[in-house]
């Protein structure tokens, strides 16, 4: 049977991205993760070191019995992991030994986000459009952050199963003449045009540079946060609108791939900063505009996830579904 968490032997849950690592503790069955704190990935040599820092600062004398870590990168069946956009890499067994855990699970970060979907309430979501979810149909999550994550959530009997992938590396879904020109410049620069090249934090700065080149104006070096904040700057606003439009087409492709009639949900750290731009943008129109399946897509809901740490809930859900001693 699953070893239930307790205040003396809690579960450690973590969501590790290319920039930040979020940690929390689950101290009773069904409880939301508590004592949530964020550590900078660059400040720690690896996962075990960051987890040890978190536990020393926020867990007192308590030591977790089990852990589930959502990783922004590939994880192998033998427990090997590697962050796609940062330097951390290692093996789950080593982390388990270093932290004195009875059990550890590693999973893709968007797999955890998919498992968190059933835990989200109305206050955790901002709808984009008026469609309603369709029963027990599949759902999907996509999210531009340090990278571009994708995962599905399907029902298998009485269980919900998350299906992770590397969908952020598919080709960019350019639909307008201007977008095709941007993609052409991107291919000339990088030799390929993956969705993640523009639909991510670093991608947004790259998109800003490409939009500036289209207009023949000098490129001012701006960070992702600065581009998001400068709504009144015409070049920044055009960049953000293009970003949202491309994301809409990409999300529509994901909906068709998974048959995600229960909805496509947008995670990651960028979109909550620009909600005003997103809701006025072409995101939803581009999501639906895929002849001859417009009516199919029109019935699929889309929403922005605004819950602060949803992947931690997904990691807790994974541990709750397991049987280990």
N, C-alpha and C positions, 0 to 999 in steps of 0.2 A: 504494500500500500504506500501511497505517497506520504512522505514525512511532512506533516503539517507544520507550518511556521509557528513560532512562539516568540514571546519577548526575549527569552533566554537563547533561543536558537532560531533566529529569523532567516529569511531568504534575502540574499543580496541580488538586486537587479540593477542592470546598467544599460545605457544607450551610448555607444561610443561612435562618434563621428570623426571626420577629418580634422575638426577644429576643437570640439568640446567633448568631454566624457561626463555624462550625467549618471549619478548613482542614487540609489534609494534602498530602503529596507522594508520588507513586508513582515509584520510581526504577528499576524493572525490570519486564518483562512478567509479568503475573499476580501481582505482589507486592501485599500489602495496603498501604493508605496508611500512611505513617509521618510522624514529626514533627507529630503532630496537636496542634493548639492551638485554644483557643476565645477569640474576641474578642466584646465586647459591641457589639451593633449601634448602640446609642445613642451610643457613643463615637466613631463614625466618620461622615463625611459621606456616604459611599456605598460601593459594592462595590469599586471600584478602590482607594480610599483604604485600606479594611480589608485587601484583599489585599496592597497594598504594605507595610502595617505588618507583616503576617504574614511576608512574604518577607524584609523587612529584619531581623526578629528571629530567624528560624528557618531561613532558606535560605542564609545566608552569601553567597558570590559566585555561587551557582547561580541561573540564571534559567530558568523553565519554558518548554518549547516549546509546550505546549497546556494548556488548562484546561477543566474541566467544572464548572459551578456549579449546584447544586440550589437553587431559589428557592421560598420559601413564598409563592407568589402567581402570578398569570398571566404567561406569557411569550408574545410574539407571534412570528409567522414572520419579521418584519423585525428581530428581535433586541431589541425593546423589552421591558422587564421592570418590574415594580412589586411591592414587598412589600405583601401585603394588610394586615398589622398593624404596619407600621413605615414610616419615611419614605423609604427607599431606592427610587429609580427611575432608569432610564437606558436605555442601549442597549449591546448586546454588543460592537458594533464599537468603540465608544468605550473600553470596558474593555480590549479586545484591544490597541488602540493605546497606551493608558496604561501597560499592563504589558509591552509589547513581545512579545506572544505571536504565534506563527504561526497558531494556531487557538483558538477558544473555542466552547463549547457551553453553552447555558442549558437547563434543564429544570425542571419542577415538582418540588418536594422529595419528594412521595410517588411520583412517577414513578421517582425515584432509589431510593427505599425498595423499590419493587416489584422493580426490577432487582437489588437486593441479596439478594432472597430465596434464590436458588440458592447464595449464598455462606455462608448461615447454617448453623452446625452445631448439634448437640443442646445444647451449652452456651450457645448464643445465644438459646434459646427456652425458655419455661415453658409446657407444655401446659395447656389449659383443656378438660378432657374427654378421652375415650379414642379418638375417631375417628382414622383414619389417612388420609393424603393419597391421592387417586385419580390415579395415573399422570401423564399429560401434560395433565390438565384445567387450566382457568384457576385462578388464585389471586387473592387480593385483600389489600390492606393498608388499615387505617384507623388513625387516630391522633389523639387529643386532645392538643394542645400549646398553643401560642399561639393557633392556630386548630384546625380539624378537617379533617384531610386524608384523601383517599380515592384509591386507584388500583387498577387491575387488572393482572395479568400473564398474557398469553396466548401460546400457541405458534403461530407462523406458519411452516410448513415446518420448517427447522432453526434458526430464530431465535426468541428470546424477545422479545416486544414489550410494553412497558409502556403502559398506557392511563390517562392522568391525567384528572381531572375536577374538578368543584367540588361533590362530593357532600355536603360539610359544610353546604351551604345548603338541603338538603331540609327538609321539615317534621319536627318532632320526633315520634318514634313513641311517644306516650303510650299506656299500656295499662291503667293502674289508675285508679280514681276520684281518688286523691290526685294522680297525675301529670296527669290532665286538669285538675284545679284549678290546678296549677302552670302548665300551659300556658296556661290562661285568663288567669291573672294576668300572665304574660309577654306575651301578645298585647295586653292592656290597657295594658301599660307601653311596649311597643316597636312595636305595630301588626302584628307578625308573630312567628312562633315557629319559627325555624330551629334545626336540630340544633346548629349551632355556638354558638348563644346560651347553651346549657347544657353541651355536651360539649366544653369547652375550658378553658384555664386561667382566663381571665376568666369563662367560663361557670360554673365551679365556684363561684366567689365569688357569682355571681348566683343560682345554685341554692341556696346556703346562705341567702341573704337571703330567698328565696321560701319555703323550708321554715320559716324562723323566723316569717315572716308567717302561714303556715298554723297554726302553734301559738300565734300571738298573743303572741310574746315579743320583747323588744327585740333589735335586730340589733347584734351586736358586730362592728366592722370587722376582718375577718380576711383575710389573704392566702391564696392557693392553698396555699402551703407550710404555713401554720399550720393550715388545715383538714385537710390530709393528715396532719399530725403529731398532731393532737388526737383520737386514736382513742377515748379514754375519755370524751370529751365527747359526750353522747347526740345533740345536734343535729348535730355534725360527723359522727358515725358515720352517722346517718340520711341526711345529705347525700351521703356517699360511697357508701352502699348504693344510693341512688336514682340516682346518677351511673352506677354499674356496671350497674344494671338497664336504664336507658335506652340505654346503650352496647350492651348485649347485643341489644336489639331492633333498634338501628341496624345492628349488624354482621350480623344475620340478613338484613336488607333488602339489604345490600350483597352478601351471599353469593348471594341469589336473583337479583339484578340481573346479576351477572357469571357466574352458574353456577359459582361458585368451589369446585368439588369437591376441589381441591388444598389448600384451606384459606383461612381468613381470619386474618390476622396483625395484631396490635395493636401499633402503634408510638407515638411521642410520648413526652414527658417526664413525664407525670403518673402513669400506671399502675404503672411500676416502684416508685414510692414507696409505693403502697398495695396491693402484691401480696397481703398477708394478707387485706385486705378483698375484693379482686377474686375470689380463689379460693373464698371462702366465700359470695359474693354470688349473686344470681339471674342473673348474666350468662349462663351457659350455658343455663339453663332458658328464659330470655327469647329467646336466640338460636334455640332450637329451636321455640318455641311459636308456630307460624304455621300453623294449620289451613288447608288439608288437606295441607300439605307437611312435616309434622313428620319423617317418615321420611327425606326427602331431606336435610333440615338435620341430622338426627341423625348422618348419615354424614360430615359435613363437619368437619374438625378446626379448632380455634381455638387460638391460642397467643399469649402475650405475648413480644414481642421485647425482650431485655435486653442485646443487643450495644450497646456504648457509642456507636459512630459508624457505623451501617450504611449511611446514605445516601452516605457517602464511598465505600464499596465499590461502590454502585450507579453513582455518577458515574464511577468508574474503568472499570466494565463498559461504560458508554456510549462512552467514548473508545476502548476496545479493540474495539468493534464497528464503528467508523467507518473510512472510507478517506479520508485527507486527506494532503496533501504538507506 
